[in-house]
Amino acid sequence: MLRVINLTKVYDDGTVALRNVSFEVPDGQFLAVVGLSGSGKSTLLRCINRLVEPTDGEIWWNDTKLSHVTGEELRRARRRIGMIFQQFNLVQRSSVMTNVLSGRLGYVNPITSLLHRFPEEDIQRAYNNLDRVGIRGKANNRADELSGGQQQRVGIARALMQEPELMLADEPVASLDPVLAHSIMRHLLQINREDGITVMCSLHFLDLVQEYGDHVIALNEGELVFEGAPVEIDDQRFKEIYGKDAVRIG
């Protein structure tokens, strides 16, 4: 279980990105995180895997206090947490296979990884994960030769290489058209359902939340303003999340 307790993040310029945010995510849940741009969604996910250092509060992943571990203990904890980024975060001039294998960096000798010498079982694992997201045939292509949807599939395959127990997806479909967005979301749902991996996914659009999320939390100006089932977001809750002038479509 993931437990976030009174999490606060204040950036150096004084911006309060998160303020006393608390919630729990049971194992195997697909949690959607919603809110406007600047509401704190990305900061929340990045605090969980310590890409951003929290200012105050606690983050627990089972019996590990993620908010406070350092060094080798942090490295071991991060092995269990996959990350998918909005802008893919691939090495564009490297091959798809090289990008996917980088998901094993927490498991192999650093010198070995620099020489791109990975165990045969890791190479086979990479092919299997590429096959799973439907782009095995692109293994030898450079990342910058792929479409946006294909690049995000590479990002998913790379995250799966960590054999994660928790998958963080930071606006994974924000730069994709609706058809590709649903394709990526279905891959995340498959990972959640078939592998039992807990998924925490930040999203802008409520229709995606309602279709794919088990549970939802909503942030507004860094504060938690809603927690519950997607169907519980009625018109009043919608305006609390997105603002009084927001118009609900559909």
Secondary structure, 3 states (H helix, E strand, C coil): CEEEEEEEEECCCCCEEEEEEEEEECCCCEEEEECCCCCCHHHHHHHHCCCCCCCEEEEEECCEECCCCCHHHHHHHHHCEEEECCCCCCCCCCEHHHHHHHHHCCCCCHHHHHCCCCCHHHHHHHHHHHHHCCCHHHCCCEHHHCCHHHHHHHHHHHHHCCCCCEEEEECCCCCCCHHHHHHHHHHHHHHHHHHCCEEEEEECCHHHHHHHCCEEEEEECCEEEEEECHHHCCHHHHHHHHCCCCCCCC
